[in-house]
Amino acid sequence: MSTPEPTPATPPGATTPSGATTPPGADTYLTVDAVWTGHRFLGETTFRCDGERLHPLDDDRVPARAAADGRHLRIDGTLFPRLTDHHVHLGLTDQHAVFAGGVTHAIDLGWVPAVAAGWLTDDLTRPSVAIVGSLLTCRGGYPVNAGWGPPGSSTEVGGEREARLAVRANVMLGASRIKVTLNTEAGETVDDRVLLGIVRESHAQGVPVTVHVQGEGQTARAVAAGADQLAHTPFTERVGDDLIAECVRRGVTWVSTLDIHGWGEPTEQHAIASDNLGRFARAGGHVLYGTDLGNGPLPVGVNARELRGMLDAAVPAHALLRSIAGLRRPDDGTPPTIGARLALVPSAPPSDPDALPDWLATARGLTVARLAAGAARP
């Protein structure tokens, strides 16, 4: 069945009969080497750009008029709808450089709530951001005196009621998850009753709970309380196989953060975390890529060392890709609609899984409009 020719496009920047302005790049067609669907790579794919989003063509046929008018661009590389760092501290880094380095979505795991709320604006020169607001801890607990967070980036709670109010305050300022710290190596923590209260209130507010666990027995405490995520792969104790199985059964996700343990010179804590992460992955656990960006000399953008550490820990290649580029969409073999941010890796996917870390680290964050304007062309 033939595809009818569309009506002539309104030139970008011109006003349509309805009075709307056509976005730059509208009615441009882009063909790329490959696209990530959230589950797998598809080969050469063509999209129609509306100026803000890329829509896959059902049959990859570009209208003859668009080709004749020079509105069909061929771009070398692989498109990702998103690359997510699930553990960052944006107050300690350059957000624009993070996006330029390929990270299109970032989860900020602790800062001053009123400041972090300002990052929720849709500034397309930065990653799309989700926040926890302030970290919840006990009086004088970590990280109040750690030195890396400004006043207000932690909320000290003395009991269940204060904890519930702190959860609500963060949610009211835009937190889409809550973070609590259990670091016995740095001192006291909230007790089990307060921890359970934080989890229950967070779930009542419709948001998950991520926990910083550090010290003997803290992983077990977090899991028993019903936490949804560990902000770091446990790095101070070997997590038993039974507890790992319980994490898998409950759907607790683990954020990798391996590279903070030595920044390229692996430490004993790196070895502990790597062992835990590998056994968690082999048991079927859901691993998420995260770097703790802002904690020491980490690469800004996609971190090849973090990804390499995950592979070395025996996280399978498919799980590695989903950890950073997973999407909540059916695995139906069709290309996704993409926008307004995307990541472009300027070459086709490697056939060797061992090449994935360095390959992914060449990603650049772009807007659909910039891509359509030809910014990604050599």
Secondary structure as the mmCIF struct_conf table of DSSP 4:
data_model
#
loop_
_struct_conf.conf_type_id
_struct_conf.id
_struct_conf.beg_label_comp_id
_struct_conf.beg_label_asym_id
_struct_conf.beg_label_seq_id
_struct_conf.end_label_comp_id
_struct_conf.end_label_asym_id
_struct_conf.end_label_seq_id
HELX_LH_PP_P HELX_LH_PP_P1 SER A 2 PRO A 11
TURN_TY1_P TURN_TY1_P1 PRO A 12 GLY A 13
HELX_LH_PP_P HELX_LH_PP_P2 ALA A 14 ALA A 14
STRN STRN1 THR A 15 THR A 15
HELX_LH_PP_P HELX_LH_PP_P3 THR A 16 THR A 16
TURN_TY1_P TURN_TY1_P2 PRO A 17 SER A 18
BEND BEND1 GLY A 19 GLY A 19
HELX_LH_PP_P HELX_LH_PP_P4 ALA A 20 ALA A 20
STRN STRN2 THR A 21 THR A 21
HELX_LH_PP_P HELX_LH_PP_P5 THR A 22 PRO A 23
TURN_TY1_P TURN_TY1_P3 PRO A 24 ASP A 27
STRN STRN3 THR A 28 TRP A 36
BEND BEND2 GLY A 38 ARG A 40
STRN STRN4 PHE A 41 LEU A 42
BEND BEND3 GLY A 43 GLU A 44
STRN STRN5 THR A 45 CYS A 49
BEND BEND4 GLY A 51 GLU A 52
STRN STRN6 ARG A 53 PRO A 56
BEND BEND5 ASP A 58 ASP A 59
HELX_LH_PP_P HELX_LH_PP_P6 ARG A 61 PRO A 63
HELX_RH_AL_P HELX_RH_AL_P1 ALA A 64 ALA A 68
TURN_TY1_P TURN_TY1_P4 ASP A 69 GLY A 70
STRN STRN7 HIS A 72 PHE A 80
BEND BEND6 PRO A 81 PRO A 81
STRN STRN8 THR A 84 VAL A 88
HELX_RH_3T_P HELX_RH_3T_P1 LEU A 90 LEU A 92
BEND BEND7 THR A 93 THR A 93
HELX_RH_AL_P HELX_RH_AL_P2 GLN A 95 ALA A 100
TURN_TY1_P TURN_TY1_P5 GLY A 101 GLY A 102
STRN STRN9 HIS A 105 ASP A 108
HELX_RH_AL_P HELX_RH_AL_P3 PRO A 113 ALA A 117
HELX_RH_3T_P HELX_RH_3T_P2 GLY A 118 LEU A 120
BEND BEND8 THR A 121 THR A 121
TURN_TY1_P TURN_TY1_P6 LEU A 124 THR A 125
BEND BEND9 ARG A 126 ARG A 126
STRN STRN10 SER A 128 ILE A 131
BEND BEND10 SER A 134 SER A 134
STRN STRN11 LEU A 135 THR A 137
TURN_TY1_P TURN_TY1_P7 ARG A 139 GLY A 140
TURN_TY1_P TURN_TY1_P8 TYR A 142 ALA A 146
BEND BEND11 GLY A 147 GLY A 149
TURN_TY1_P TURN_TY1_P9 PRO A 151 GLY A 152
BEND BEND12 SER A 153 SER A 153
STRN STRN12 SER A 154 GLU A 156
BEND BEND13 GLY A 159 GLY A 159
HELX_RH_AL_P HELX_RH_AL_P4 GLU A 160 MET A 172
TURN_TY1_P TURN_TY1_P10 LEU A 173 GLY A 174
BEND BEND14 SER A 176 ARG A 177
STRN STRN13 ILE A 178 ASN A 183
TURN_TY1_P TURN_TY1_P11 THR A 184 GLU A 185
BEND BEND15 ALA A 186 GLY A 187
HELX_RH_AL_P HELX_RH_AL_P5 ASP A 192 ALA A 204
TURN_TY1_P TURN_TY1_P12 GLN A 205 GLY A 206
STRN STRN14 VAL A 209 GLN A 214
BEND BEND16 GLY A 215 GLY A 215
TURN_TY1_P TURN_TY1_P13 GLU A 216 GLY A 217
HELX_RH_AL_P HELX_RH_AL_P6 GLN A 218 ALA A 225
TURN_TY1_P TURN_TY1_P14 GLY A 226 GLY A 226
BEND BEND17 ASP A 228 ASP A 228
STRN STRN15 GLN A 229 LEU A 230
BEND BEND18 ALA A 231 HIS A 232
BEND BEND19 THR A 236 GLU A 237
HELX_LH_PP_P HELX_LH_PP_P7 ARG A 238 GLY A 240
HELX_RH_AL_P HELX_RH_AL_P7 ASP A 241 ARG A 250
TURN_TY1_P TURN_TY1_P15 GLY A 251 GLY A 251
STRN STRN16 THR A 253 VAL A 255
TURN_TY1_P TURN_TY1_P16 ASP A 259 GLY A 264
BEND BEND20 GLU A 265 GLU A 265
HELX_RH_AL_P HELX_RH_AL_P8 GLU A 268 ARG A 282
TURN_TY1_P TURN_TY1_P17 ALA A 283 GLY A 284
STRN STRN17 VAL A 287 LEU A 288
STRN STRN18 LEU A 293 LEU A 293
TURN_TY1_P TURN_TY1_P18 GLY A 294 GLY A 294
BEND BEND21 ASN A 295 PRO A 297
HELX_LH_PP_P HELX_LH_PP_P8 LEU A 298 PRO A 299
BEND BEND22 VAL A 300 VAL A 302
HELX_RH_AL_P HELX_RH_AL_P9 ALA A 304 ASP A 312
TURN_TY1_P TURN_TY1_P19 ALA A 313 ALA A 314
HELX_RH_AL_P HELX_RH_AL_P10 ALA A 317 ALA A 325
BEND BEND23 ARG A 328 ARG A 329
BEND BEND24 ASP A 332 GLY A 333
HELX_LH_PP_P HELX_LH_PP_P9 PRO A 335 THR A 337
STRN STRN19 ILE A 338 GLY A 339
BEND BEND25 ALA A 340 ALA A 340
STRN STRN20 ARG A 341 VAL A 345
BEND BEND26 PRO A 346 SER A 347
HELX_LH_PP_P HELX_LH_PP_P10 ALA A 348 PRO A 350
BEND BEND27 SER A 351 ASP A 352
HELX_RH_3T_P HELX_RH_3T_P3 PRO A 353 ALA A 355
HELX_RH_AL_P HELX_RH_AL_P11 LEU A 356 LEU A 360
TURN_TY1_P TURN_TY1_P20 ALA A 361 THR A 362
STRN STRN21 ARG A 364 THR A 367
HELX_RH_AL_P HELX_RH_AL_P12 VAL A 368 ALA A 372
TURN_TY1_P TURN_TY1_P21 ALA A 373 ALA A 376
#
